Amino acid sequence: MDGKNFLYNPNSILSLFDEMRFNNYWFETGTPTFLIETLKGNSELNKIFTEVESGSEISDSYDPENIPIIPLMFQSGYLTIKKIKVIDLMDNYLLSIPNREVKDSLVKYLLNLCVNYPLDDINSLRNRMKANFFNKDSENLNLNLREMIANVPYQLHVNKEKYYHSIFLLWLNLLGFEIDGEIVTDKGRMDAALIIDNEAFIIKIKFSKDANKIDAIINEALNQIKNKKYYEKYLKYNIIFLGVAFADKEVKCKFNEMKKKS
């Protein structure tokens, strides 16, 4: 792999012409259980759904029980080299998931494992949540998010903000949105942003162990987007703030459209 010449999986191509329909053939036949189980416990899953840079360590040998997430994904074929840059005489690799087939299936299986949501019901949930975003419908998005969080087995709950970041970004990836995660700006680091047509959703996620603070932290999230001006990078779009609060095992979100100056 050199970032210029790419291989097509022969099993997927042959299966496509055999059945004359698109499907996730390669993922269904080639996903090791240990990979999914390892990813399930990782608190930074959002990294694998965006382009990520890495050095030669992606090809190093590791203890299978302690391999970092990026080398693991690369060595198992779930990240591929998109571009090679030479920095200080050393190769630097730009990695991403090979294609939509792999990405969609990976998200579904991870979501199923992380929140114990039935695979057969995910498409229905995806359509409902997508409509919530298009309509900026906080009330119904709250209901759908609560439905999902209620399916998380109690032993999988992790009282850390990074865990809920990953879960929420998994959901957004499942909806088919292209997500920019942990974006660095001159004002600081925003949690995520997504573009839908001519609208930019600027997302801030907050976490508290105290369920009584859920309204306070959702307002804190919205105020932080506004006060730190995370939206300035997206001024050519209509701006919508989205505050998301996880408190204990409760979840709540709120859309807030930024009014343009006349």
N, C-alpha and C positions, 0 to 999 in steps of 0.2 A: 504494500500500500504506500503510495507516494503522494496522495492528495490530488492526483491528476487522472489516474486510470482507476476505474472502479469495476468491481466484479458484480455480476448479477447472480443471485442464487438459483441454480438450475432446478432445484426441487419446486420452488415457487413458480418458475416459468412453465415447467412441464405440467404442474398441477393446474395452472391457469388455463392452458390450452386443452387439457383433458376435460375439465369441468366447464370451461367457457364462462367463468365468472371470477371476479376478484375475491380473494379471501386471505386470511392471515396464515398461509400454509407453512411458511418457514418457522414462525414462532411456535405454532402448535406442535411441530415435530422436533424442535431443537432447543428447548428451554430447560436447562438443568434445575432441578428443585433447589439445590444448594444456593444458586444465584438469587432466586426469589426470596428464599428464607433469609439470606444475608442482607438483602436490600430492605426487607421488611423492618429490621431493627435500626436502620440508619436514619439519623435525624437531619440529614442534608440531601434528601432525595432530589430536591429541586435542581441541584447542580447538573444532574445527568440529562435534564430536559432542555438545557441551553448549550450553546457552544462553550467549550471549556478548553483552556490551554494547559499543556503539560509538557514536561521534558522527557528525557530518555527513560525515566523511572517507570513509564507505562509498560516497558518490556522486561523489567527486572523480575527476578524470582522472589517469591514471598511464601511465607507460611500460609497455607490455604485458610487457616482459621483466623488470620490477622491481616489479610490483604486489604489495602485501601480501596475505596469504592471505584475510583477512576481506573487504576490498573485492572481491577477485577472486570469492569465493564468492557474495557478494551480487549483484554485477553480472551474473554468469552464471546467476543464478536458483537457486543451490543453498543459499542462506540467504534466509530471508524475515523480515519484521518481524512479531514477535509482540506487541510492546507499545511504546508511545512514552511516555517520561517526560520532563518538563521540569525540567532542573537548571540553576540560575543563568541562567534565561531561554533556555537552549539545549536543543534536542531531543536526547534520548539514546535510542538504539534498542536493544531487546532482540531479538536475532536467533537463529534456530535453523533447522535443516533442515526443509523444508516438511512432510514426511510420511514414513511408514514406507517407502513405495515407493522414494523417493529415497535414504533412509538405507541400507536394506539393499543396494541395488545399488551405491551409492558405496563402501560398505565392501568388498564383494566385488571390485570392480574395483581398488581401491587395494591390497587384500591380494594380489591376483593379480600386480600390478605390483611391489609391494614385496618379496614373498617368492617370486615366480615359482611360486605354487601353482596348479595347474590349476583353473579355475572348476568343472568338472564334478565334482571331488573335494571341493569345499569343504563341501557339505552333509553328506557322510559324516563329515568331520573335525569339523564343528560338533556333530553329534550325540554323537560320542565325547567331545569336550571338555566338553560340557554335563553328561554323565553323570559325568565326573571331578569337576566342581564339586559336584554334588548329593551324591556319595559321599565328598567330601573325599579323593579318591584321588590322593595326591601322585605315586606311582610311575607310574601310567598317564598323568597329566597331563604329567609329565616326558617320557615317550616321545612324546606328541603334539606337545609344544612343540619337541622335538629334530627331529621330522619336518619341522616347519614351518621352523625356522631352517636346516635343511640345504638347503632350497630357495632360500635367499637367495643370489643370484649374488654372487661374491666382490667384484665392483666396486661393489656396493650397500652392503656393510657399512660402517658409520660408527662409529668408535670413540668414541662419545659417549653418555652416559647418556640424553639426551633422545631420541635415535633409537630406543633400545630401549623407552623409555616409550611412544612413539607406536606402535611395532609391537605391543606387548603390549595396549595399549588398543584398537587396531584389532581384535585377536583377540577381546577381550571384547565389543566392539560386534557383531562378527559372530555371536557366540553368542546375541545377542538381549537381552543384559542392558542395563539402564539404568545407565550408569556416571557416578558423580560423580568428576571428575578434578581433581587439585591443589586439594584442599579446605583452606581456611585455617581453623584452629582457634586457640584461645587458647594452645595449646602449640606451634604451628608449622604447617607445611604438609604434609599427608599426600598421597601419590601418587594414591590412588584408593580408592573404596569402592563396593561394589555390594550390593544387597539381593535376597535370594531367599527369598520367603515370610517366615518369622520369623527368618531368619539374616542377619547383616551380615558381609560379608567385608571386612576392612581390609587393604589391599594396600600393600606397600612394595617398590620395585624398586631394586636395587643393580647397579652395573656396575664391572668391573675389567678391565684389559687383560691381567691375569695369570690364566690358567685354573686355576692351582694354588690360587687364593684363593677358588674358588667356594663351598666349604663355609663358609668364614669369613664371607664377605659375606652369605650367606643367613641365617646366625645373627645377624649384625649387623642385618639388616633386621627380623627378628622381635623382637629385643631393643629396637630403636628404637620399634616400634609400642607395645610394652609400657611402656617407660620414659617415653616422651613422652605416654602415655595418649591416643593418637589415637582410641581406641575410645569415649571418654566420651560423644561425641555420639550413640552408637548403643546405649546401655545397655538400652533397651527390647527389644532383639533378643538372640538368642544370638550371641555374638561369635566369629568365626573369624579368626585372623591368617593372612595369606598372604604369605610372603616369596618374592620372585622374584629370582634372581641371573643376570646375564649376565656371563660372563667369557671374554674373547677371543671365540670363536665357540661357546662352550658355554652351555647354559642349564639351570637347575635351579630347582625350586620346592618349597615345603614348607608344608603346612597345619598350623596349631596352634590347637586349640580352647581358648578361654579358659574356665576353670572358674568358675562362678558361686559367690559366697560363700553359704554356707548360713545 
